[in-house]
């Protein structure tokens, strides 16, 4: 118990920036906070904080230790919440945002079964392709497909995803399959354009991500249209596996240049808070993660 209290006190001081602020938060005297920190540093044999009368600064060891402490405290809180919620029921209104195409295919079809399991819930699903303001727009959960790098976002990875180059067997019979990235210039590439400028296709080559400018006679700002064009044999398309996994499994589409596939664009659930996450959010995120983890899910589409 003493060791846990020392760790939680250290994390509280590091986040709040002073002993007095941490003491007020815990309802104890600053001297008690100081004794806990002294005992922790003595037990570990390292200096975690540089303390003066005016400010507190983390040492290198303290900064590294803080990351581990915050992870442990977060996992403990989640474990306690999980146990407490087993006999609780999710209720209220759950507001979800998702990209239009992904939401139509992989969120909306799952909602009826989710609500059957949580009958005290009501749910609002908003489908659009812009980045929503979770707090400003009152969104509980936003589904995003991206290489998540913004440290200000709190998210849970729901599934792996990657972009692949695909074409219909009929197209490949007529034009052959590209073997290298340079050969893309010899093919009709079905390009996506949202604002009049075509996006390049990103690949992994020689340990680096490279973006290739492609060209073709058909450009569209709607992913489903590009998907349909590819199936009808009009050219090569660069699409996410969540869009084309079922067609690849059925043979309607064939993936090419797989050895150049770049990582990233995984599927995340994003929310505005981690502490005291409402049960309705936790239940929905867990439901999606379980559904997407099925080996056959993406093959069935």
N, C-alpha and C positions, 0 to 999 in steps of 0.2 A: 504494500500500500504506500509506504514512504517513497519507494522508487517511482511509482506511478505519479504521485503527487509532485515529486521533483521534476519529472519530465513535463507534466502539464503546466507547471508553474514556469519553467524555462520557456516553453512555447508561448505562453501568455505574455511574458515580459518581452520576448523578442518581437512579437506582433504589435504590442501596445507601445513599446519604445521606452518604458520607464517602470521602475519598481513601484512607484506610487500608483500609477494607473492600473497595474496588475493587481495591486493590493486592494484597490477600490472595487475592482471587478470581482475579486474573490471574497471580499468582506473581511479581510484580515489586516493586520498591521504591516507596514513596509518591512519592519525588522524580520517578520516571519518569512516574507518572500526572500529576503537576503540570505537567511539561514538555509533555506531550501536550495538556493543556487550554490551556496558555498559547499553544502553537503554533496550536491551532484557533481561539481567540479572535482572535489576531493576524491569521490568514489571513482570517477572516470580517469582522473590523473591528467586532465587537460584543462586549459583555460577556454571557456566557451564565450564569455562576454568581457569586453573591456568596459569597466564601470567607472565613471567619474561623477562628480556632483551635478554635472549639467546634462550629460547624455550617456546612452548605452550603445555600444557597437558590437556586432558579432565578430568574433575571430573567424579565421578560415575554417577551423575545426567546428566552431559553433554554427556557422552557416550550413555546413554539410550535415551536422547532427540535427539541425532544425528540420531539414527536409524529411529525414527519417522519422522524427518525432511527430510531425504533422501527418505523415502517412499513417503511422500507427494509431494516432488518436482518431483520425478519420475512419479507419477500418473498424476500430472498437465501437465508435458511435454508430456506424452502419450495422454492425453485428447486433448491437443492443436494439436498434430500431427494428431490425428484421424480426427478432424474437418477439418484441412487443406488438408488432403488427400482424402476427400470424392469426390472432383471434379478432383482429379489427377488420372493418369493411371499408373499402374505398368508396367515397361519396363526393357529391358536389359536381361542379362543372369542370371538365378537362378541355383545354383549348390547345390545339395542335396545329403547327404549320409544317408544310412539307413541299418540296419541289413538285411542280404540277405532274410531270410524267411519272416520277417515282411514286408520288402519292397515289395516283390513280391505280398503278399496278401493284404496289407493295405495302400500302398503308390502308387505304380505303377497304380493300377486300377482307382485311383482318379485323376490322372494327366490330362487325356484328358479333363475332365469337367472343371478342374481348368484353363487350358490354353484356353478353349473356353470362359471363363469369362474374361481372361486377354490376349487378342490376340497380344499385343505388347511384350509379354514375350517369351523367349526361355528358355528351361530347360534341365539340365543334371542331371541324377539320377545315383548315384554310389552305388551298393549293395555289401557290404562286412561286415564281422563280427568282424573286428578289430576296435579299438578306433582310430579314425582319428584325425589328427592335423588340426583343423579348419583353423587357420591362415596360417600355412605352406603349406597346400594343397589347399588353396583357396576355402574352403567349406563355403557356406552361412548358411546352416542349416544342422545339424546332428540330426537324430532321434535316441534316445537311450532309452533302456528299462533297468531301474536300480533304486535302491534306491538312489536318487541323494543326495549326501552329500558333494561333493567337492565345497567349497565356491567360488573357482575361476571360476566355470562355471556359465554362465548366461542361464537360461532355463525357458521354459513355460511348465507346465504340460498339456498334451493333453488329457489324459484319465487315469482312474484307471486300474490297471491290477493286477492279482494275479496268482500264480501257484497252480494248483490242481492235485490231483492224479485221473487218469481216467482209465477205462477199458471198453472193449466191454461187452455187456450183455452176450454173449456166454461164455466169460472167467469167469465172476462172477457166472454163472450158474454151471460151472464145479468146481470152487474152492472156491466159497463164497466170500463175501466182507469183507475186514479187518475192524475191529471195533476199534482197538487201534494201536498205532505206533509199539508196540512190535510184532504185528501180521504180519507186513511187511516181517519179516524173513521167513514166511511160504509161500510167494508168489514169482512168477517169475517177477522180476522188470526189465523193459526195460531201461537200463541205458545209459546216454550220456557220451561220453569220447572224448575230443578234442585232447589229447596228450598222450593217453595210460593209464591215471589215471582216474578212475570213479569219477564223482562228487557225493557228498552226496545229499540227499533231505532234505530241510529245512522246519521245521514246528514250530508252536507256541504251547508250552505246559507249563502249570503252570506259565504263564506270561513271559516266556523266549523263545527265538529262540533256537531250537535244530536241529542239523544236524544228520540225520540218514544214516549210511552206508548201502546201499542196495545191493542185489545180484540177479543175473539172468543169463540166458544162452545166452542173446542177447544184445550186446553193439554196439553202433554206434556213429559216430561224426556228424551225420546229423539229425536235428530235424524232418524233414519231413519223414524220414525213420522210426523213432520211432513212429511218428504219425500214419503211415500206419500199422505198426506192431500192435499197440494198437487196431486199428479198426478191424484188422483181428483176434483179440482174442488171441494174443500171450502172453499177460501179462499186468501188471500195468505200466503206464507211468506217469511221473511228468511233466506236460506241462503248458504253459501259457494259460490264458483264451482267448487271441487273436488267439491262434492256434486251440482251441477245443470248443470255445463257440457255434459255429454253430452245431457241432456234438452232443454236450450235448443237445441242443435244439431239434434236430431231433431224438434223442434217439440212435444214433449210438454209443455214448459213455456215460458212467455213471460216475459221480464224486463220490469219496468215501473219508472218513476222512476229510470232509469239516470243522468240528469243530476244526481241528488242522491247518487250512490254515494260513500261516504267511503273514504279510503285506509286502508291498514293491514291487519292480520291476514294478513301474508305467512307463507310456510312456511319454517321454519328447521331446520337440524340443529345441536343444541347439544351441546357436550362440555366436559369439565372442564379441559382443557389445550390450549395451542396449540403449545408447544415440544415437539419430539420426539414428535409425534403418531404413534401406531402405524399401520403400513401398513394393518391391517385396517379401522381407522376411516376413514383417508383414502380407501381404495378404495371403501368403501360410500357415503360422502358424494359422491364423484365420480360413482359409478354413478347415484345418485338424481338428482343435478343434471343429468346428461346425459339421463336418461329424461324428466324433467319439462320439459326445454328443447325437446323436440320440439313443433312447432306443432300437431300433431294429437293429442297425448297427452290433453289435458283434454277435447277434443271426443269422444273415444272412451270416456272414463270408465274 
